[in-house]
Amino acid sequence: MTDSPFEIGQEVQHKAGNTKMIYIGMDDLGQAICTWMSGVDKRKDTFHPAELMPYKPRSPGIFVV
């Protein structure tokens, strides 16, 4: 089993997206297991750890009226 790149319970996101996910551990193949909400549905999937990064919320844009 591989060392964990994140702490269990840490908020992460996929490098290609902005959905906040919760890192819940590693599977036997060295994949990071994450959960997140999609509407009212709770989702769970595995990702290669290199695909993930700590969660950074989008900064609000500046609107000029």
C-alpha distances in whole Angstrom, upper triangle without the diagonal:
4,7,9,12,14,15,15,19,19,22,20,22,22,23,26,27,28,27,25,22,20,16,15,11,8,8,6,7,6,10,11,13,17,20,24,27,29,33,33,30,26,24,20,18,15,15,13,13,16,18,18,20,21,24,28,30,33,36,39,42,45,48,51,54
4,6,9,11,13,14,17,17,19,18,20,19,20,23,24,25,25,23,20,18,15,14,10,8,9,8,8,6,9,10,13,16,19,23,26,28,32,32,29,26,23,20,18,14,13,11,10,13,15,15,17,18,21,25,28,30,33,37,39,42,45,49,51
4,6,9,10,12,15,15,18,17,19,19,20,23,24,25,24,22,19,17,14,13,10,8,11,11,12,8,11,11,13,16,19,22,26,28,32,32,30,26,24,20,19,16,15,13,10,13,16,15,16,16,20,23,26,29,31,35,37,40,43,47,50
4,5,7,9,12,11,14,13,16,16,18,21,21,21,21,18,16,14,10,10,7,7,10,12,12,9,10,8,11,13,16,19,23,25,28,29,26,23,21,18,16,13,13,11,9,12,14,12,13,13,16,20,23,26,28,31,34,37,40,44,47
4,7,10,12,10,12,11,13,14,15,18,19,19,19,17,15,13,10,11,9,9,13,15,14,10,10,9,11,13,16,18,22,24,28,28,26,23,21,18,16,14,12,11,7,9,11,9,9,10,14,17,20,23,25,29,31,34,37,41,44
4,6,8,7,9,8,11,13,14,18,18,17,17,14,12,10,7,9,8,10,13,16,16,13,12,9,11,11,14,16,19,22,25,26,24,21,19,17,16,14,13,12,9,11,12,9,9,8,11,14,17,21,23,26,29,32,35,39,41
4,6,5,9,10,13,16,18,21,20,19,18,15,13,10,7,8,8,10,14,17,18,15,14,11,12,12,14,16,19,22,25,25,24,20,19,17,17,15,15,15,12,15,16,13,12,10,12,16,18,22,24,27,30,33,36,40,42
4,6,9,10,14,16,19,21,20,19,17,14,11,8,6,5,6,9,13,16,17,14,14,10,10,10,11,14,17,20,23,23,21,17,17,14,15,14,15,16,13,16,17,14,14,12,14,17,19,23,25,28,31,34,37,41,43
4,6,9,13,15,18,21,19,17,15,12,9,6,5,6,8,12,15,19,20,17,16,12,11,9,10,11,14,18,20,20,19,15,15,14,15,15,16,17,15,18,17,14,13,11,12,15,17,20,23,25,29,32,34,38,40
4,6,10,13,15,18,17,15,13,10,8,6,6,8,10,13,16,20,20,17,15,12,11,10,11,12,15,18,21,21,20,17,16,15,15,15,15,16,13,15,15,11,10,8,8,12,14,17,20,22,26,29,32,35,38
4,7,11,13,15,13,11,10,6,6,5,6,10,12,15,18,21,21,19,16,12,12,9,10,10,12,15,18,19,18,15,15,14,14,15,14,16,13,15,14,10,9,6,5,9,10,14,16,19,22,26,28,32,34
4,7,9,12,10,9,8,6,5,6,6,10,12,14,17,20,19,17,14,10,11,8,10,10,13,15,18,20,18,16,14,13,13,12,11,13,10,12,10,6,6,4,4,8,10,13,16,19,22,25,28,31,34
4,6,8,7,6,6,5,6,8,9,13,14,15,18,21,20,17,14,11,12,9,11,10,12,14,17,19,18,15,14,13,12,12,10,12,11,11,9,6,6,6,5,8,9,11,15,18,20,24,26,30,32
4,5,5,7,7,8,8,11,11,14,15,16,17,20,19,16,13,11,12,10,12,12,14,15,18,20,19,17,14,13,12,11,8,10,9,9,6,5,6,9,8,11,12,13,17,20,21,25,27,31,33
4,6,8,10,11,12,14,14,18,18,18,20,23,20,18,15,14,15,14,16,15,18,18,21,23,22,20,18,17,15,14,11,11,10,9,6,6,6,9,9,10,12,13,16,19,20,24,26,30,32
4,7,9,12,13,16,16,20,20,20,22,24,22,20,17,16,17,15,16,15,17,17,20,23,21,20,17,17,15,15,12,13,13,11,8,9,10,13,12,12,14,13,16,19,20,23,25,29,31
4,6,9,11,14,15,19,20,21,22,25,23,21,18,16,16,14,14,13,14,13,16,19,18,17,15,16,15,15,13,15,14,14,10,10,10,12,10,11,11,11,14,16,18,21,23,27,29
4,6,9,13,14,18,20,21,23,26,25,23,19,17,17,14,14,12,13,12,15,18,17,16,15,16,16,16,15,17,16,15,12,11,10,11,8,8,7,8,11,13,15,19,21,25,27
4,6,10,12,15,18,19,21,25,24,22,18,15,15,11,10,8,9,9,12,14,14,13,12,13,13,14,14,16,16,16,13,11,11,11,8,10,9,10,14,16,18,22,23,27,29
4,7,10,13,16,18,20,24,23,21,18,14,13,10,9,7,8,10,13,14,14,12,12,12,13,14,14,16,15,16,14,11,10,9,6,8,8,11,14,16,19,22,24,28,30
4,6,9,12,14,16,20,20,18,15,11,10,6,6,5,8,10,13,14,13,10,9,9,10,11,11,14,13,15,13,10,10,9,8,11,12,14,18,20,23,26,28,32,34
4,6,9,12,15,18,19,17,14,10,8,5,5,6,10,13,15,16,14,11,10,9,11,11,12,15,13,16,14,11,11,10,9,13,14,17,20,22,25,29,31,35,37
4,6,9,12,15,16,13,11,7,6,5,7,9,13,16,19,19,17,14,12,10,10,10,10,12,10,13,12,10,10,10,10,14,16,19,22,25,28,31,34,37,40
4,7,10,13,15,13,11,8,6,6,7,10,14,17,20,19,17,13,12,10,10,10,12,14,12,16,15,13,14,13,14,18,20,23,26,28,31,35,37,41,43
4,7,10,12,9,8,6,5,7,10,14,17,20,23,23,20,17,15,12,11,10,11,12,11,14,15,13,14,14,16,20,22,25,28,31,34,37,40,43,46
4,7,8,6,5,5,6,9,12,16,19,22,25,25,22,18,16,12,11,8,9,10,9,13,14,13,15,16,18,21,24,27,30,33,35,39,41,45,48
4,5,5,5,7,7,10,13,17,20,22,26,25,22,19,16,12,11,8,10,10,11,15,15,15,18,19,21,24,27,29,33,35,38,41,44,47,50
4,6,7,10,10,14,17,21,24,26,29,29,26,22,20,16,14,11,12,12,13,16,17,18,21,22,24,28,30,33,36,39,41,45,47,51,53
4,6,9,11,14,17,21,24,25,29,29,26,23,20,16,13,10,10,10,11,14,15,16,19,21,23,27,29,31,35,38,40,43,46,49,52
4,7,9,13,16,20,23,25,28,29,26,22,19,16,13,9,9,7,8,11,13,13,16,18,20,24,26,29,32,35,37,41,43,47,50
4,6,10,13,16,20,21,25,25,22,19,16,12,9,6,5,5,6,10,10,11,14,16,18,21,24,26,29,32,34,38,40,44,46
4,6,10,13,17,19,22,23,20,17,14,11,8,5,5,6,6,9,9,9,11,13,15,18,20,23,26,29,31,35,37,41,44
4,7,11,14,16,20,20,17,13,11,7,6,4,7,9,9,13,12,11,13,14,15,19,20,23,26,29,32,35,37,41,43
4,7,11,13,16,17,14,11,8,6,6,6,8,11,10,13,12,10,12,12,12,16,17,20,23,26,28,32,34,38,40
4,7,10,13,13,10,7,5,4,7,9,11,14,14,17,15,13,14,14,13,17,17,20,23,25,28,31,33,37,39
4,7,10,10,8,6,5,7,9,12,13,16,16,18,16,14,15,14,12,15,15,17,20,22,25,28,30,34,35
4,6,7,6,5,6,9,12,15,16,20,20,22,19,17,18,17,15,17,15,17,21,21,24,28,29,32,34
4,6,5,6,7,10,12,16,17,21,21,23,19,18,19,19,16,18,17,18,21,21,24,27,28,32,33
4,6,8,10,13,16,19,21,24,25,26,23,21,22,22,19,20,18,19,22,22,24,27,27,31,32
4,7,10,13,16,20,22,26,26,28,25,23,24,23,21,22,20,22,25,25,27,30,31,34,35
4,6,10,13,17,19,23,24,26,23,21,23,22,20,22,21,22,26,26,29,32,33,36,37
4,7,10,14,16,20,21,23,20,19,20,20,18,21,20,22,25,26,29,32,33,37,38
4,7,11,13,17,18,20,17,16,18,18,17,20,20,21,25,26,29,32,34,37,39
4,7,10,14,15,18,15,14,17,17,17,20,20,22,26,28,30,34,36,39,41
4,7,10,12,15,13,12,15,17,17,20,21,23,26,28,31,34,36,40,42
4,7,9,12,10,10,14,16,16,20,21,23,27,29,32,35,37,41,43
4,6,8,7,8,11,14,15,18,20,22,25,28,30,33,36,39,42
4,5,6,7,11,14,16,19,21,23,26,29,31,35,37,40,43
4,5,6,8,11,13,16,19,21,24,28,30,33,36,39,42
4,5,8,11,14,16,19,21,23,27,28,32,34,38,41
4,7,11,12,14,17,18,21,24,26,29,32,35,38
4,7,9,11,14,16,19,22,24,28,30,34,37
4,6,9,12,14,17,20,22,25,28,32,35
4,6,10,13,15,18,21,24,27,31,34
4,6,9,12,15,18,21,24,28,30
4,6,9,12,15,18,21,24,27
4,6,9,12,15,18,22,24
4,6,9,12,15,18,21
4,6,9,12,16,19
4,7,9,13,15
4,6,10,13
4,7,10
4,6
4
